[in-house]
Amino acid sequence: MNAENARLDPVDVAILRELQNDGRIANKDLAAAVGIAPSTCLDRVARLRRVGAITGYSARVGAAAIGRPIEALLAVHVRPHARPLVDPFIAHVLALPETRSLHHTSGPDDFFVHVACASVQHLQSLVLDQFTARPEVARLQTHLIFATWEGSPLLPHDAADRVAGTRHTDRRRGGRDEAGGTKP
């Protein structure tokens, strides 16, 4: 972390929170929400990008709305856990259209893969044909996802001390049921 990274003041934190709540917010609306001039806001957002606090913008896609209502976490144990096998495994998993995210972890499972499939049969084929058929996959457990809730915006660990209130409202919250609707 460079010195510029460490200088996130309450306005920077507020900008990060607002952008995580709505990445498409217009600069003038963002500036008004955090209480600064639009030109200042543009400069601050550019600096936050430069220091790596903002790494990009993306659209969150509802899997059920695009014909992939079955989501699961696959807990995968790879043996041996060595780079010559791990790197090709990662490349293989990231190339699968069903993969939403891949996490390399510690503990009894080496990877957690979040997948979205069209049906239970599709999920079964994915597991059998793309995972357990691979020689490096020693064990795999499938965990169906019934609902998902996103956490609060990711802010610096001491942001609660620097910004009024201990926890800020996040407009993104709310669960998504298996049909893609929101839950209370």
N, C-alpha and C positions, 0 to 999 in steps of 0.2 A: 504494500500500500504506500503510495507516494504522499508527500506532504499535502498536495492539493486535495487528495482523496479525504484526508482527515478533517478538512475544513468545511464540512457540511453544516450549515447553520439552519435554524428553524425554517427559513424560507425554502432552502434546498429540500429539506425533508418534506415540507408541504407540497412542493412541486412533484417529488417522487410519489407521494401518496395519491395526488390527483391524477397523475398520468397512469398509475396502476389501476385506478378506479375507472378511467376512461382514456385510453391511449389515443382516441380520435378527437379529444377536446381541442377546440380552436385556441390558438395562442392568446387572443384577447380574453377569452373566457378563463383560461388557465391563470393569466395575470390577475384578473379580477378576483378569482378564487383564493389566490395566495397574497393578494394585497400589494402588488407591485405594478410598475408600468410595463406595457407589452414589450418594449424594446429591451428592458432589463430582463424580462422573462425569457426572451429569445437567447440572450447572452448566457443566462444561467443554465438553460436547457442544453445549449451547445457545450458549456463547460462540463455538465454532468455526463454528457456523451463522451467527451474527451478523456475524462478520468475513469471511465468504465462503470460509472454508477447506472447509466442507462445503456443497455447493450443492444437494444433494438425494439421494434414494435411488431406485433403480430395479431392475427385474428384468432379468437377461440372458436372452434367449430364444434357444434353439437353433433356427436357421433350418431345418435339416433335419427337426427334430421337428414342425414346423408346415407341412411340404410345400414348403419352399423350399431344396432341397439345393444349388442352383447359386449360388455367390457370386462376385462379380467386383468389381474396381476399374475404374472408367471414368475414364481420363485425358482431360479435356476442355479444348480450347483455344477460347476465345470471341473473336470478332473483330467489331467493335472491343471492346476491353476497357474499357467505359465504363459508368458507373452506370445510365444509362437502359436498357441491355441486361442488365447483371449482376443488378440487383435482381429483375426479372421471371424471369430464369433461375433464381435461387436459390429463389424462391417456387414455381416450377414443379417443380423437383427435389424440394423438401421435401414437396410434396403427393403425390408418387408413393408408392404403398404398398410398392414394392420398395426404396426408399431406406432404408439403415440409418444412413448418415452422409454428410455433405457437408463437404469441406474446401476452402477458398479458399487457394491456394498461390502461391508465387513460382516462377520458372523457366519452362520452355517450356510447361508445362500450367498452366492457370488454376485448374482444379478437379479434385479426385479425389472420385468418388462411389462409395461402397460400396453395392452392391445385392445383393439376394437374390431369386432367381427359382425357379420351379417346374421349369423344364427349360431346355435349351440353346435350344430354339425360343422359349421365353418371353423369354430374355435377348436373342435376336436381334430379336424384335419390339420389346422395350423400347428397344434401341439405335436401331433404324430409325424407330420411330414417335414416341418421346418425346425423343430426343436429336438424331440427325443430321437429322431433318426440320425442326428449328428453324433459322431463318436465321442466328442469331448463333453457332451451333456451326460453327467452321471445321475442326476436326479432333477425332477421338475415337479412342482406343485402348482396347481391352478386355483386361484381364488377369484370367484365372481365378484364383480363390483355391483352392488345394488343402488348406491347413491354416492354422490361426491359433493363435498363442500369445499370451497376455496377459503384459505385463511385470509387474514388481513394483509394489506399491502406490506411488502418487505421494506422495513426502514432500518436505519442504523440502530444498534443495540441500545444506545442511550437516548433515542429519539423521544421516548416518553418523558424523560426528564427535561428535554428542551422545548417540547411543544405542549401547550395547555391540554390537559386531560391525559389520562393514562392509556386509553384505547380509543382509536378513532373509528368512526362508522365507515364501513366499506360497502359501497353500493353494489359490489360484485357478489356479496355473500348470498347464500341461499343454496339449498341442495338442488341437484338435478336428479330426478327419478329416472328409472330405466327407459321411460318413454320420452325423455328429454324435457319434461315439464319441470317447473320449479316447485320445491318443497318449502314449507315455512321454516 
